[in-house]
Amino acid sequence: MTQSTTTTTTRDAHDPRKPDILLWIDVETTALDPDDGQLLEVGMLATDTNGEPIHHLRTWLIGHDAIDMTPTTSYAIGLHARNGLIEQTFKYGQYERQVARDIDRMLTALADGRTLHPAGTNVDFDLRWLCLKLDLKLEQLDYHRLDMSSLRILMGQACLGAYAHATTDHRVASCIDRDLTEYKAILEAFAPLTAGSRHDGEGKGERCR
């Protein structure tokens, strides 16, 4: 597949008339760099900014005829062999173009009347894999992103103790569930500080003045 450049999330400005939606994204791969490995699994879940789902979790298995074992992929391959992911990609995986078409249609539907913000742990990592391996442009997504890694650093620095230290089985469903659980814990930790803020009833609070 010809690889595209990672020019994702190209909206120029946030539209205040549209409610903010968080699109939680996770991918499972055989390497850190898309040039070195293969994409195995993709997961996405749309929630409001309070973390309440507005669309059910979607997951996709990427089909492969073979898995390339190299020094840079051996660790992840061993991990995903143990959790059953690699076996499932052989049995139930879909063609990349089919997965890309399905994701693009879903994002287009979700973005209708909403502003979609990518969210997750090191979400730029996930976006880069989606662009390079599935040739997705992701133009439905806003360029403002929510990165759980940054929030974890903030919570640790502020000693608010919201980091759940949750473990996962390195599958997209459990990783997204971990991130969402931590996000809600962070919102709860900040609740006493934002008790006077107003909300419009759609999970979108007024911005601070």
C-alpha positions in Angstrom: 0.0 0.0 0.0 1.2 3.5 -0.8 1.8 5.4 2.4 0.3 8.8 2.8 1.7 11.7 4.8 0.2 12.2 8.3 -1.7 15.4 7.6 -4.5 14.6 10.0 -7.3 16.6 11.6 -7.2 19.6 9.3 -10.1 21.7 10.7 -8.9 25.3 11.1 -11.1 26.3 14.0 -13.5 25.0 16.6 -17.2 25.6 15.8 -18.8 26.7 19.0 -22.2 25.8 17.6 -21.4 22.1 17.6 -21.2 19.9 20.7 -17.7 18.6 21.5 -17.4 14.8 21.2 -14.4 12.7 22.3 -13.4 9.9 19.9 -11.4 7.4 22.0 -9.0 5.6 19.7 -6.6 2.7 20.3 -4.6 0.5 17.9 -2.6 -2.6 18.5 0.5 -3.2 16.3 3.6 -5.3 16.0 6.0 -2.3 16.3 6.3 1.3 17.5 7.0 2.7 14.0 4.6 2.0 11.2 7.5 1.5 8.8 8.7 -1.4 10.9 5.5 -3.3 11.8 1.9 -4.3 11.0 -1.4 -3.0 12.2 -3.4 -5.7 14.0 -6.4 -4.1 15.6 -8.3 -0.8 15.7 -10.9 0.4 18.3 -13.0 3.5 18.5 -15.6 4.8 21.0 -17.4 8.1 20.9 -18.4 9.8 24.1 -19.5 13.2 25.3 -17.1 15.3 27.2 -18.3 13.7 30.5 -17.2 10.4 29.2 -20.7 9.0 28.5 -20.9 6.9 25.4 -23.0 8.2 22.5 -22.0 5.4 20.2 -21.1 1.8 20.9 -17.5 0.6 20.8 -16.3 -0.4 17.4 -13.4 -2.8 16.8 -11.7 -4.0 13.7 -9.3 -6.9 13.1 -6.8 -6.4 10.3 -6.2 -9.5 8.3 -2.7 -10.7 7.4 -1.4 -13.7 5.5 1.8 -13.7 7.6 3.3 -11.7 10.5 6.8 -10.4 9.9 9.2 -11.3 12.8 12.2 -9.0 13.1 14.2 -7.7 16.1 11.9 -4.7 16.3 8.7 -6.7 16.2 9.5 -9.8 18.3 8.4 -8.4 21.6 5.0 -7.2 20.4 4.4 -10.3 18.4 5.1 -12.4 21.5 2.7 -10.3 23.5 -0.1 -10.5 20.9 0.5 -14.2 20.4 -0.1 -14.8 24.1 -3.3 -12.7 24.2 -4.7 -14.4 21.1 -4.8 -11.3 18.9 -2.5 -12.6 16.2 -4.5 -15.9 15.9 -7.7 -13.8 15.5 -6.3 -11.6 12.8 -5.6 -14.8 10.8 -9.1 -16.2 11.3 -11.3 -13.1 11.3 -9.3 -10.2 10.0 -10.6 -7.9 7.3 -8.9 -6.4 4.3 -7.3 -3.0 5.1 -9.4 -1.2 2.5 -12.6 -2.6 3.9 -11.6 -1.4 7.4 -10.6 2.0 6.1 -13.9 2.4 4.3 -15.9 1.4 7.4 -14.0 3.8 9.7 -14.3 6.7 7.2 -18.1 6.2 7.0 -18.5 6.0 10.7 -16.4 9.1 11.3 -18.4 11.0 8.7 -21.7 10.1 10.4 -20.3 11.0 13.9 -19.0 14.4 12.7 -22.4 15.4 11.3 -23.4 18.3 13.7 -20.6 17.5 16.1 -16.9 18.4 16.7 -14.9 15.2 17.0 -11.8 15.4 19.2 -9.3 12.4 19.1 -8.7 11.1 22.6 -6.6 8.4 24.1 -3.1 7.5 25.4 -0.4 9.0 23.1 -3.2 9.5 20.6 -0.8 10.9 17.9 0.7 7.4 17.8 -2.7 5.9 16.9 -3.5 8.6 14.3 -0.2 8.1 12.6 -0.8 4.3 12.2 -4.3 4.9 10.9 -3.0 7.3 8.3 0.0 5.3 7.1 -1.5 1.8 7.2 -5.1 2.5 6.2 -4.4 5.5 4.1 -7.1 7.5 6.1 -7.1 11.3 5.9 -9.2 11.7 9.1 -10.5 15.0 7.9 -13.6 14.6 10.1 -11.5 15.1 13.2 -10.7 18.4 14.9 -7.0 19.2 15.5 -7.6 19.7 19.2 -6.8 16.5 20.9 -7.1 15.0 24.4 -4.0 13.0 25.4 -4.4 10.9 28.6 -0.6 10.8 28.9 -0.5 14.6 29.5 -3.4 14.3 32.0 -1.6 11.7 33.9 1.5 13.9 34.3 -0.7 16.8 35.4 -2.5 14.7 38.0 0.7 13.4 39.3 2.2 16.9 39.6 -1.0 18.2 41.3 -1.0 15.2 43.7 -4.7 14.7 43.0 -4.4 10.9 42.8 -6.8 10.2 40.0 -4.4 7.9 38.1 -6.0 4.5 38.3 -2.9 2.5 37.4 -5.2 0.1 35.5 -3.7 -2.8 33.6 -4.9 -4.0 30.2 -4.6 -7.2 28.2 -3.2 -5.1 25.3 -6.4 -5.3 23.3 -8.2 -2.2 22.1 -11.3 -2.7 24.1 -9.5 -2.9 27.4 -7.2 0.0 26.6 -10.1 2.3 25.7 -11.9 1.2 28.9 -8.8 2.0 31.0 -8.5 5.4 29.4 -12.2 6.2 29.9 -12.1 5.1 33.5 -9.1 7.3 34.3 -10.7 10.2 32.4 -13.8 10.0 34.6 -11.7 9.8 37.7 -9.8 12.9 36.7 -13.1 14.8 36.1 -14.3 13.7 39.5 -11.0 14.9 41.1 -11.5 18.3 39.5 -15.2 18.5 40.3 -14.8 20.5 43.6 -12.7 23.1 41.6 -15.3 23.5 38.9 -18.5 23.4 41.0 -19.6 26.8 39.8 -19.3 26.1 36.1 -22.4 25.9 33.9 -23.2 23.2 31.4 -25.5 23.2 28.4 -27.0 19.8 29.1 -25.1 18.1 26.3 -21.9 17.3 28.1 -20.3 20.5 27.0 -19.3 23.1 29.6 -18.8 26.7 29.0 -15.2 27.7 28.4 -13.4 29.6 31.2 -13.3 33.4 30.8 
